[in-house]
Amino acid sequence: MITDYFDIKELVCPHTYQRFGQGSWIFLDPNLLKSLLILRADIIKLPMVINNYSWGGNMTQRGLRCNLCDLVKSKTEKNQIYLSAHCLGKAVDISIEGMTAEQTRRLIELNQDLLPVNHRVEGGVSWLHFDIYDSGKKFHEFNA
């Protein structure tokens, strides 16, 4: 089960958790949750950090982002459209202790057939951005 590896506070912003608590699970795409479980249990097999604010850390917008999150507000204040996969419950940014983001991307690429849906990773960044936007490929690496 996904709850064996992740607490909902790790997957949603503090605004969402404060308003909806454990009910926040409904905002996350089931295919993202299935993919995260496979990434953690079967592919990476190491602890993964997404949001860590509930442990006193400063990462708060690496999972689901709501309209009150600074990253979202900074875009919308400029009248820019912001349809990030993070806002739709389809993306997470992950850090893995003991592995670089590049090593993690290559490991996912090697094991892409284990994942239930097409997915994307962002290249050229020091963290693992993982989303389930469908690019038409099982594994798609993009640069933002």
N, C-alpha and C positions, 0 to 999 in steps of 0.2 A: 504494500500500500504506500501511496505517496506520503502519508503522514508518518511512516516509519523513518523517513529521511528529511522531511521538511515541515516546519510549522508555518501556518498561514502568514504570520508576521514577516517571514522571510520573503514571501512572494508578492505582497501588496504594500503600497505606500502606507505611512502612518495615518493619513487622512481616511483612507478606506477602512483600515482596521478599526480606528476609533469610532467610526460610524456604524460599521456592520459586523465587527468582531469575527467570530467563526463563520458567520454567514458570507464572508468575503470570498469563500471558495467559488461561489456562483459566477463571479466575474472572470474566472480563469478558464480558458478554452480547454476542454477535456483532452484534446490531442496534445496540447502543450504539457499537461500534467502527465499523460502517458509517456511522452517523450522524455520529460525530466526524470521520471522514475527509471526508465531504461538507461539514460545517460548515467545516473548515479549508481544504480545497482549492477548494470551489466557492461557498460563501456568504460567509464572513467574509474569507477570503484574507489573513489576518494571523496572525502567531505567537500562540499561545494558551498561557497558563500555567495548569496545573492544580497538581500538586505540584511544588515546587522544592527539596526537601530534598537532592537529589543534587548541587545546585549551591551548597549552603551556605545555602539559604533556610529559612524556618520554616513553609512550607505542607506539611503531611504528611497531611491527612485530607480532601482535596478530591476524591479519586477513590474507589476501593474502600476501605472501612473494615472492619477486622476487630474481633473481640471484645476485643482488647487496646488499641484506640484510645481515647483519653480521651473523645471525644464519645459513643462507644458505652457505655463503662463508666459515664459519668455518668448515663445513662438507666437502665441495668440495675441499678445500685446502689440506685436508688429503686424497684425492682420495677416499672418501667414497661416495657411492650413497646416495642421499637424495631425496626421493620421498614423502615427507611429504604432507599430505592433505592440509596443508597451501599453498604449492607451486602450487597446482592444483585448488585453489579456492573452496575447499570443507571443510574448517575448520576455526574455530575461537576460540580464548581464551577470556573468558568473566569474568568480575567481576560484582557483583550485590551488591549494597549498601544495607545493612540490612539483607543479607543472606550469609551464608557460602557456599563454593563450595559444601560441603557434603549435606547441606540442598537442594541446587539447584539440585544436581544429583538425590536425592530421589524424589523431586517434578517432575522432568522429567520422572523418572521411573514410577511413579504413573499415569502420563498422557501420556505415550508413544503412546497410540493409536490415539492421536490427530495429531501426526506428520505424514507427507505424505510418508516418506521413512525410511528405516532402518538407524540407527545412532549409534554412539559410543560416550562415554564420558570417559575421563581418570580419574581413581581413584587415591587417595593418593597425590593429588596436591592441593594447596591452591586457585586455580582458576578453572573455568569450561572450560575444553577443550571439544568442541563439534564438531564432524565431521560426514560426511555422507558416509564414507567408508562402504561398505556393508559386514558385518560379517555374514550375514545370519540370524540375529536376529533383531527384532524391536528395542530393547535396549540392548546394549552391553557395559559393563564397562571393561576397560583394564588398565593395568599398563605398562608404557613405560620402 
